[in-house]
Amino acid sequence: MLDVNILCWDSTKQIWCWYNKMQFITQYAFFFDESKPTIFIKQVGDDHFEPVLSLKHKNESMLNEVLTPIHQKYENTGIIIDSSIVANRSEKDSIIIEAQIKKTNQELKDAPHQPYPYRPPNRQWLMKNCKKFGLPFRNTVFKKTEFVDDVYGWLPDETISTMGDGHCGFSSVATLITGDPKNHGILRIIIARHILGNVNTNLLFFENAKELANADLQVDANKSTDRWMRSVHLAAAADLFSCNILVKRSRSHGWTCYNSSTFRRGLQQTTYVPELPSMLLNNVADCHFEPVLTLKRID
């Protein structure tokens, strides 16, 4: 409901346990979403919880009373705490501190990860898929796009601006496949029908998939909407067009992959297929999609 990570300290076992939305949806226990805020609590006994106001490292307090709104970075921990919310608090206040793990660019590039080779689609592949699904093909936007051996160390460079009207995700995919964002309405319907045709096998992995798809069939492509693109749409589109769709999220490093394995087994069981063409999307501020044309290396 809050869409955050909750880290809970188990005093008995002396370990941190974490909980978030993806565990609730997929029942996959080992997923920590770095793009979401994190709050800390402590479990005392079997039935009592307390909010965590400070952390300790090597037997030294990491956070004492903070009276001015500053950001504090603690040496060798990589944790940055926004302490502005702690100023002028009373003893009765319940304080939630948001913490994010910060790494240098070199540490990010050296981190263990699954390589994602980027192979942009060619004109023939695009025209074939447009013909197959009755989409009008205008042109390819991949004229300057080049192969990259692993997008993990790359960021979006040139993108195409999209309208913030609730259709941006579908407009972005329509631009990449057909060369024209105006085909987003047709694309939405095609994706919705594909979801409904497979909903019995995929409901476990995507929340409210059937309801979302039915609502998509009623969307007016010429008016703004609050029915924006979600994970189930990305997975269904990647399954339909037999490709990888890679999404760069603004608040986490790396790219999230969607393809047929996502649609069949869920996001946490996705297997990247390097032989397939890939399309890239930039998720700006985690709420707005833009198609990515070119990439730049992380400095």
Secondary structure by P-SEA (a helix, b strand, c coil): cccbbbbbbcccccbbbbbccccccccccccccccbbbbbbbbccccbbbbbccccccccccccccccbbbbbbcccccccccccccccccccbbbbbbbbbbcaaaaaaccccbbbbbbbcaaaaaaaaaaacccccccccccbbbbcccccccccbbbbbbcccaaaaaaaaaaacccccaaaaaaaaaaaaaaaccccccccccaaaaaaaaaaaccccccccccccaaaaaaaaaaacbbbbbbbccccbbbbbcccccccccccccccccbbbbbbbbccccbbbbbccccccc
